[in-house]
């Protein structure tokens, strides 16, 4: 067994995760990704691809949130005070 693997086993103690649990988590991630969700069960997708696509998807979601936040800020700046207050109150509910 490699030194890294034996060290990680020693340091992780009882919190180890089994290979089956990792595979189940990879499948769950795959089901959350729009591009991979619809692939047929017979189409094997590597765990590395699922993890790479997950990272890309999360980065894209962050960009989308930033863009939408910026657009909302611009909208609120260009809206009269009463409407802006109403929008803010709806967002904080």
Secondary structure as a PSIPRED ss2 file (coil, helix, strand):
# PSIPRED VFORMAT (PSIPRED V4.0)

   1 X C   1.000  0.000  0.000
   2 X C   1.000  0.000  0.000
   3 X H   0.000  1.000  0.000
   4 X H   0.000  1.000  0.000
   5 X H   0.000  1.000  0.000
   6 X H   0.000  1.000  0.000
   7 X H   0.000  1.000  0.000
   8 X H   0.000  1.000  0.000
   9 X H   0.000  1.000  0.000
  10 X H   0.000  1.000  0.000
  11 X H   0.000  1.000  0.000
  12 X H   0.000  1.000  0.000
  13 X H   0.000  1.000  0.000
  14 X H   0.000  1.000  0.000
  15 X H   0.000  1.000  0.000
  16 X C   1.000  0.000  0.000
  17 X C   1.000  0.000  0.000
  18 X C   1.000  0.000  0.000
  19 X H   0.000  1.000  0.000
  20 X H   0.000  1.000  0.000
  21 X H   0.000  1.000  0.000
  22 X H   0.000  1.000  0.000
  23 X H   0.000  1.000  0.000
  24 X H   0.000  1.000  0.000
  25 X H   0.000  1.000  0.000
  26 X H   0.000  1.000  0.000
  27 X H   0.000  1.000  0.000
  28 X H   0.000  1.000  0.000
  29 X H   0.000  1.000  0.000
  30 X H   0.000  1.000  0.000
  31 X H   0.000  1.000  0.000
  32 X H   0.000  1.000  0.000
  33 X C   1.000  0.000  0.000
  34 X H   0.000  1.000  0.000
  35 X H   0.000  1.000  0.000
  36 X H   0.000  1.000  0.000
  37 X H   0.000  1.000  0.000
  38 X C   1.000  0.000  0.000
  39 X C   1.000  0.000  0.000
  40 X C   1.000  0.000  0.000
  41 X C   1.000  0.000  0.000
  42 X C   1.000  0.000  0.000
  43 X C   1.000  0.000  0.000
  44 X C   1.000  0.000  0.000
  45 X C   1.000  0.000  0.000
  46 X C   1.000  0.000  0.000
  47 X H   0.000  1.000  0.000
  48 X H   0.000  1.000  0.000
  49 X H   0.000  1.000  0.000
  50 X H   0.000  1.000  0.000
  51 X H   0.000  1.000  0.000
  52 X H   0.000  1.000  0.000
  53 X H   0.000  1.000  0.000
  54 X H   0.000  1.000  0.000
  55 X H   0.000  1.000  0.000
  56 X H   0.000  1.000  0.000
  57 X H   0.000  1.000  0.000
  58 X H   0.000  1.000  0.000
  59 X H   0.000  1.000  0.000
  60 X H   0.000  1.000  0.000
  61 X H   0.000  1.000  0.000
  62 X H   0.000  1.000  0.000
  63 X H   0.000  1.000  0.000
  64 X H   0.000  1.000  0.000
  65 X H   0.000  1.000  0.000
  66 X H   0.000  1.000  0.000
  67 X H   0.000  1.000  0.000
  68 X H   0.000  1.000  0.000
  69 X H   0.000  1.000  0.000
  70 X H   0.000  1.000  0.000
  71 X H   0.000  1.000  0.000
  72 X H   0.000  1.000  0.000
  73 X H   0.000  1.000  0.000
  74 X H   0.000  1.000  0.000
  75 X H   0.000  1.000  0.000
  76 X H   0.000  1.000  0.000
  77 X H   0.000  1.000  0.000
  78 X C   1.000  0.000  0.000
  79 X C   1.000  0.000  0.000
  80 X C   1.000  0.000  0.000
  81 X H   0.000  1.000  0.000
  82 X H   0.000  1.000  0.000
  83 X H   0.000  1.000  0.000
  84 X H   0.000  1.000  0.000
  85 X H   0.000  1.000  0.000
  86 X H   0.000  1.000  0.000
  87 X H   0.000  1.000  0.000
  88 X H   0.000  1.000  0.000
  89 X H   0.000  1.000  0.000
  90 X H   0.000  1.000  0.000
  91 X H   0.000  1.000  0.000
  92 X C   1.000  0.000  0.000
  93 X C   1.000  0.000  0.000
